[in-house]
C-alpha cells in the first residue's frame, strides 16, 4: 500500500517537473461585439421572422486549433447565452481563419421567463487586421429544447485581444 502511494507520488512529481520544464504557450483572451439579423426559424406563416440582434463575446484561444468562448445575443425580446467550443481550421497565426463552433446554453425572455436549455452550432470566418484586432462574420443556430424554437443569428463584428 505504501509502495503504491510512493510510486504515484513519484509519477506526479515527474509530471510536474516535465510541465515546469516545458511550459505551455500562453493563451489569448479576446473580447468582441457585433450586430446582425436574427431569423426566427419557428414562426408561423405571415409573422415577422427577422429581427436585429446585438452580440457580445469573451473568448480564450490556445495555440493550435481550439478555443472556448462565452457569447450572448439579444434579439426579439430574448437573451441567448452559450458556452462554445471553437475549432479553427487554420493556425491562429493565419490572417484568415475559418472556424466552427458548438456549445450549450440557455434562452430567457427579457420580460422575466424561466431559462430554457439550448444547443448552439455554427460556422464563421475571422480576418486578422493586426496583432490584437480582428473582424469576424458568422452564422449560428440556437435551438431551444423544450419550446422547440430556433433562431439563425448572422453576425458581423470586431474582436480585440489586449
C-alpha positions as CSV (number, residue, x, y, z in Angstrom):
1,X,0.0,0.0,0.0
2,X,2.7,2.4,1.0
3,X,4.8,1.5,-2.1
4,X,1.9,2.2,-4.4
5,X,1.4,5.6,-2.8
6,X,5.1,6.4,-3.2
7,X,5.0,5.3,-6.9
8,X,2.1,7.6,-7.6
9,X,3.7,10.4,-5.8
10,X,6.9,9.9,-7.8
11,X,4.9,9.9,-11.1
12,X,3.1,13.1,-10.1
13,X,6.4,14.7,-9.2
14,X,7.9,13.7,-12.5
15,X,4.9,15.0,-14.4
16,X,5.2,18.4,-12.6
17,X,8.9,18.6,-13.5
18,X,8.2,17.9,-17.2
19,X,5.4,20.5,-17.2
20,X,7.6,23.1,-15.5
21,X,10.5,22.4,-17.9
22,X,8.1,22.7,-21.0
23,X,5.6,25.4,-20.1
24,X,2.6,25.6,-22.5
25,X,2.4,28.6,-24.8
26,X,0.2,31.5,-23.5
27,X,-3.4,31.6,-24.2
28,X,-5.0,34.6,-25.8
29,X,-8.0,36.3,-24.2
30,X,-10.3,38.3,-26.5
31,X,-13.4,40.4,-26.4
32,X,-15.8,41.2,-29.2
33,X,-19.1,42.8,-30.2
34,X,-21.2,42.5,-33.3
35,X,-24.6,43.2,-34.9
36,X,-26.7,41.4,-37.5
37,X,-30.1,39.9,-38.4
38,X,-31.7,37.2,-36.5
39,X,-34.0,34.9,-38.4
40,X,-36.6,33.1,-36.4
41,X,-37.0,29.6,-37.8
42,X,-40.1,28.5,-35.8
43,X,-42.6,31.3,-36.6
44,X,-45.9,30.7,-38.3
45,X,-46.5,31.9,-41.8
46,X,-47.2,35.7,-42.0
47,X,-45.4,36.5,-38.7
48,X,-42.4,38.7,-38.6
49,X,-39.3,36.5,-38.9
50,X,-36.3,38.8,-39.0
51,X,-35.1,41.0,-36.2
52,X,-31.9,42.9,-35.4
53,X,-29.6,41.2,-32.9
54,X,-26.7,42.6,-30.8
55,X,-23.9,40.3,-29.8
56,X,-21.1,40.2,-27.3
57,X,-18.3,37.6,-26.8
58,X,-15.4,36.8,-24.4
59,X,-13.1,34.0,-25.6
60,X,-9.9,32.2,-24.9
61,X,-7.7,30.7,-27.7
62,X,-4.9,28.2,-27.3
63,X,-2.1,27.7,-29.8
64,X,-3.2,25.2,-32.4
65,X,-6.9,24.9,-33.4
66,X,-9.1,25.0,-30.3
67,X,-10.6,27.7,-28.1
68,X,-13.5,28.4,-25.8
69,X,-15.9,31.3,-25.7
70,X,-18.9,32.7,-23.9
71,X,-21.3,34.5,-26.1
72,X,-24.6,36.4,-25.7
73,X,-27.1,37.7,-28.2
74,X,-30.2,39.9,-27.5
75,X,-32.8,39.7,-30.2
76,X,-36.6,39.9,-30.5
77,X,-37.1,40.1,-26.7
78,X,-34.9,37.1,-25.8
79,X,-31.4,36.7,-24.5
80,X,-29.5,33.8,-25.9
81,X,-26.4,32.8,-23.9
82,X,-24.0,30.0,-24.8
83,X,-20.6,28.5,-23.9
84,X,-18.9,27.2,-27.1
85,X,-16.0,25.0,-28.1
86,X,-14.4,26.6,-31.2
87,X,-12.3,24.8,-33.8
88,X,-10.3,26.9,-36.1
89,X,-9.4,25.2,-39.4
90,X,-6.1,27.1,-39.8
91,X,-3.5,28.0,-37.2
92,X,-4.3,31.1,-35.1
93,X,-1.4,33.0,-36.7
94,X,-3.1,32.8,-40.1
95,X,-4.6,36.1,-41.4
96,X,-7.9,34.4,-42.5
97,X,-9.3,31.8,-40.1
98,X,-12.5,29.8,-40.9
99,X,-13.9,28.2,-37.8
100,X,-16.8,26.1,-36.5
101,X,-18.4,26.1,-33.1
102,X,-20.7,24.0,-30.9
103,X,-22.0,24.5,-27.4
104,X,-24.7,24.6,-24.8
105,X,-26.5,27.5,-23.1
106,X,-29.9,28.9,-22.4
107,X,-32.5,31.3,-23.7
108,X,-34.5,33.6,-21.5
109,X,-37.2,36.1,-22.3
110,X,-36.2,39.6,-21.1
111,X,-39.7,40.0,-19.6
112,X,-38.8,37.5,-16.8
113,X,-39.4,34.0,-18.1
114,X,-37.6,30.9,-16.8
115,X,-34.4,29.9,-18.8
116,X,-34.7,27.2,-21.4
117,X,-31.8,25.0,-22.3
118,X,-30.3,25.4,-25.8
119,X,-27.7,23.9,-28.1
120,X,-25.7,26.1,-30.5
121,X,-23.9,25.2,-33.7
122,X,-22.3,27.5,-36.3
123,X,-19.6,28.4,-38.8
124,X,-17.7,31.6,-39.4
125,X,-14.6,33.4,-40.6
126,X,-12.2,35.8,-38.8
127,X,-9.8,38.1,-40.5
128,X,-6.8,39.5,-38.6
129,X,-6.2,43.2,-39.0
130,X,-3.1,43.2,-36.7
131,X,-1.8,41.5,-33.6
132,X,-4.8,42.5,-31.5
133,X,-7.6,43.4,-33.9
134,X,-9.8,41.1,-36.0
135,X,-13.1,41.3,-37.9
136,X,-15.5,38.3,-38.0
137,X,-18.7,37.1,-39.6
138,X,-20.5,34.0,-38.6
139,X,-23.8,32.2,-38.6
140,X,-25.1,30.4,-35.5
141,X,-28.2,28.3,-35.0
142,X,-29.6,28.3,-31.4
143,X,-32.2,25.7,-30.7
144,X,-34.3,25.7,-27.5
145,X,-35.0,22.2,-26.3
146,X,-38.4,22.4,-24.5
147,X,-40.0,25.0,-26.7
148,X,-38.6,23.7,-30.0
149,X,-37.9,27.3,-31.0
150,X,-34.8,28.0,-33.2
151,X,-33.1,31.2,-34.4
152,X,-30.4,31.7,-37.0
153,X,-28.1,34.5,-35.9
154,X,-26.0,36.2,-38.6
155,X,-23.4,38.4,-37.1
156,X,-20.6,40.7,-38.2
157,X,-18.3,42.4,-35.7
158,X,-14.9,43.1,-34.3
159,X,-12.7,41.4,-31.7
160,X,-9.9,42.8,-29.6
161,X,-7.1,40.8,-27.9
162,X,-5.5,43.3,-25.5
